[in-house]
Structures are given as C-alpha cells and as structure tokens.
C-alpha cells in the first residue's frame, strides 16, 4: 500500500519528489563524509592512506553542502553525474567483455585437441 502511495505522490508532485530525493542524497553525503573524516582522523597513525579517506570524506561533505545550497542546480548536476557514470561504466564493461572474449578465445585455441580413443 505504501508503494502505491509513493507512486501517486511521485506522479502528482514530481518536483517535490525530486527535491525530497535530493535532500536524502545530500544528507547521506554529509553523514558519510563526516564519518569518513572522523575515521581518517582517528586512524591517521595506524593507516598510512588515511589522508585519502579523509579527502574523500571532505569531498562528500562539500557535495552535500552544495546540493543543499542550490537544490535546482544540484538536481541537474546529479542527473548529469548519473548519466556520465552510466556511460563510463558501460564503456568499461564493454572493454572488459572484449578482454574476456579475447582471453577465452586465446585459451580455446591453445588447448590441444583431445586424443581420439583407440578403436579395437
């Protein structure tokens, strides 16, 4: 029942739904980014790459702040980011598939034929 209600709300108020999704993404970004920064600070002596984790967390916090500062531009930016991520991901998958096909073709050609059973 709640799925139907969510569908009706999305259909009736698409801009409100998009804004709510944007706020959820921004909040997630702030929380995860803050936790990564806290982790990097606490693990800086034990983990040599903690600075990179902290930098990634800082970028997530910056993303959350930017999304909340200008939700309209944030929604367009998220749309573009999803589109480019899908494009790059699809290209990488095609490249990987070509490599797998090449490897399996090379393996199939390098295996000697099975010996024929002796006919008695």
C-alpha angles and dihedrals in degrees: 000000000000090000090057091048091050090050092051092048090048091050095045098041109024094160092052090049091050091049092049090050090049091052090049091051092046092049091048089050093051094047097045092042092050092048091050091051090049091048092049091051093048095044099040093110097044099038118053093200096049091112090064090051089050091049090052089050091051090053090051091051090049090050091052093049093048092048092052094043094057111013094177094056089039092058091050090046093051090050091052092045092052091047094050092043090053091047094049093042091051091049091050091049091052090049091049092047090052090051092049091048091050092049094048090047091051092048093048091052094046097054111094116234116268114262116258116247115253114258112223 
